[in-house]
Amino acid sequence: MTHEALYTRTRPRNLAQLVGQEHISTPLTRAVNQDRLSHAYLLVGTRGTGKTSTARLLARAVNCDTVFNARQENRALAAKEIPCGKCDACRNFDRSPDNVEFDAASNRSVEDISRLLSTVYLAPMQSRVKTFIIDEVHMLSFEAVNSILKLIEEPPDNVIFFLATTRS
């Protein structure tokens, strides 16, 4: 029997499961359906409010085959269908080299950020869009923030950043 932490077992699997965050999930569902996602998102809130979970859901949604096909057919999906969790892109999300999660609390230096950003301009290998989830972004050093700022302001077309922080 393998051990799995409780928070990963109960993590939301689609936008409809973001309990208590309807004010977030409704506009995000609309944005995904209309293909109007931004190149960067700043997710701010107290500990345990679902910032990283929301970032992971959106990262899956931008590469989800079901979402892509619905957009091509001009068909809107319900929040419980975003992301589908059944297509190859959704199932392989955690193993994809195009979906990078970075813990800024442990890796705060400009060298750590430079290593992360060295892959930004490379085309995605398996996905439509490369996603970078930077958790605890407020923990980055001043120099590290400056090195990432230009890239967040003018990213390549195939990159989306999700910055999660507990500080506003």
C-alpha positions as CSV (number, residue, x, y, z in Angstrom):
1,M,0.0,0.0,0.0
2,T,1.4,3.4,-1.0
3,H,1.2,6.4,1.2
4,E,-0.6,9.4,-0.1
5,A,-1.0,12.6,1.9
6,L,-4.6,13.6,2.7
7,Y,-4.3,17.0,1.0
8,T,-3.3,15.4,-2.3
9,R,-6.2,12.9,-2.1
10,T,-8.7,15.7,-1.5
11,R,-7.3,18.2,-3.9
12,P,-9.9,19.5,-6.4
13,R,-9.9,17.7,-9.7
14,N,-11.8,20.4,-11.7
15,L,-12.9,24.0,-11.3
16,A,-16.3,23.0,-9.9
17,Q,-14.6,21.4,-6.9
18,L,-13.0,24.6,-5.7
19,V,-15.2,24.8,-2.6
20,G,-15.9,28.3,-1.4
21,Q,-14.1,29.8,-4.3
22,E,-17.0,30.3,-6.7
23,H,-16.0,34.0,-7.1
24,I,-12.8,32.6,-8.6
25,S,-13.9,29.5,-10.4
26,T,-16.8,31.2,-12.3
27,P,-14.6,33.8,-14.1
28,L,-11.9,31.3,-14.7
29,T,-14.4,28.9,-16.3
30,R,-15.5,31.7,-18.5
31,A,-12.0,32.6,-19.4
32,V,-11.1,29.1,-20.3
33,N,-14.2,28.6,-22.4
34,Q,-13.5,31.9,-24.3
35,D,-9.8,31.2,-24.7
36,R,-9.0,34.5,-22.9
37,L,-6.4,33.3,-20.4
38,S,-3.7,35.7,-19.4
39,H,0.1,35.1,-19.6
40,A,0.5,35.4,-15.8
41,Y,-1.7,35.0,-12.7
42,L,-1.0,36.2,-9.2
43,L,-2.9,34.1,-6.7
44,V,-3.0,35.7,-3.3
45,G,-4.6,34.4,-0.1
46,T,-4.1,33.0,3.3
47,R,-2.6,29.5,3.8
48,G,-4.9,26.7,2.7
49,T,-7.2,28.7,0.4
50,G,-6.4,26.8,-2.7
51,K,-3.9,29.0,-4.5
52,T,-1.6,26.2,-5.7
53,S,-4.6,23.9,-6.4
54,T,-6.2,26.6,-8.6
55,A,-2.9,27.1,-10.4
56,R,-2.6,23.4,-11.1
57,L,-6.2,23.2,-12.4
58,L,-5.6,26.1,-14.8
59,A,-2.3,24.6,-15.9
60,R,-4.1,21.4,-16.7
61,A,-6.9,23.2,-18.4
62,V,-4.7,25.1,-20.8
63,N,-3.3,21.8,-22.1
64,C,-6.4,19.6,-21.8
65,D,-7.5,18.0,-25.0
66,T,-11.2,18.2,-24.1
67,V,-11.0,21.9,-23.5
68,F,-9.0,22.4,-26.8
69,N,-11.6,20.4,-28.8
70,A,-14.5,22.3,-27.2
71,R,-12.9,25.6,-28.1
72,Q,-12.4,24.4,-31.7
73,E,-16.1,23.5,-31.9
74,N,-17.2,26.8,-30.2
75,R,-18.7,24.8,-27.4
76,A,-18.7,25.9,-23.7
77,L,-17.8,23.4,-21.0
78,A,-19.2,23.4,-17.5
79,A,-16.8,24.0,-14.6
80,K,-17.0,20.3,-13.7
81,E,-15.5,19.4,-17.1
82,I,-12.5,21.8,-16.8
83,P,-10.0,20.1,-16.9
84,C,-11.5,16.7,-17.9
85,G,-8.9,14.5,-16.1
86,K,-9.3,11.8,-18.7
87,C,-7.3,12.8,-21.7
88,D,-3.6,12.1,-22.1
89,A,-2.6,15.7,-21.3
90,C,-4.5,15.6,-18.0
91,R,-3.3,12.1,-17.0
92,N,0.4,12.9,-17.8
93,F,0.4,16.4,-16.3
94,D,2.5,15.5,-13.3
95,R,5.1,13.8,-15.5
96,S,5.3,16.4,-18.2
97,P,8.5,18.4,-18.5
98,D,6.3,21.3,-19.7
99,N,4.6,21.8,-16.4
100,V,7.1,23.1,-13.8
101,E,6.3,23.6,-10.1
102,F,8.9,25.7,-8.3
103,D,9.0,26.2,-4.5
104,A,10.4,29.7,-4.0
105,A,10.7,29.2,-0.2
106,S,13.5,26.6,-0.7
107,N,15.0,28.1,-3.9
108,R,15.2,31.8,-3.4
109,S,18.4,32.9,-5.1
110,V,18.9,34.5,-8.5
111,E,20.8,31.3,-9.6
112,D,17.8,29.1,-8.8
113,I,15.6,31.4,-10.8
114,S,18.1,31.6,-13.7
115,R,18.1,27.8,-13.9
116,L,14.3,27.7,-13.9
117,L,14.1,30.4,-16.6
118,S,16.7,28.9,-18.8
119,T,14.0,26.6,-20.3
120,V,11.3,29.3,-20.8
121,Y,12.2,30.0,-24.4
122,L,12.4,26.4,-25.4
123,A,9.2,25.1,-27.2
124,P,7.0,22.8,-25.2
125,M,7.9,19.1,-25.7
126,Q,4.5,17.4,-25.0
127,S,2.0,20.2,-24.3
128,R,0.5,23.1,-26.1
129,V,1.6,25.6,-23.4
130,K,4.5,25.5,-20.9
131,T,3.3,26.3,-17.4
132,F,5.4,27.6,-14.5
133,I,3.8,27.5,-11.0
134,I,6.0,29.4,-8.5
135,D,4.7,28.8,-5.0
136,E,5.6,31.2,-2.1
137,V,6.8,33.8,-4.6
138,H,7.2,36.4,-1.9
139,M,10.1,34.4,-0.5
140,L,12.3,35.2,-3.5
141,S,15.3,37.5,-3.0
142,F,15.2,41.0,-4.4
143,E,17.6,40.1,-7.2
144,A,15.6,36.9,-8.1
145,V,12.4,39.0,-8.4
146,N,14.2,41.4,-10.7
147,S,15.5,38.6,-12.9
148,I,12.1,37.1,-13.4
149,L,10.1,40.4,-13.7
150,K,11.1,41.2,-17.3
151,L,10.2,37.7,-18.4
152,I,6.8,37.9,-16.7
153,E,6.1,41.2,-18.3
154,E,7.0,40.0,-21.9
155,P,6.8,36.2,-21.9
156,P,6.9,34.0,-25.0
157,D,3.6,33.1,-26.6
158,N,3.6,29.5,-25.3
159,V,4.2,30.2,-21.6
160,I,1.9,30.9,-18.7
161,F,3.1,31.8,-15.2
162,F,1.2,31.2,-11.9
163,L,2.6,33.0,-8.9
164,A,1.2,32.0,-5.5
165,T,1.8,34.0,-2.4
166,T,0.4,34.6,1.1
167,R,1.4,38.3,1.0
168,S,-0.6,41.0,-0.7
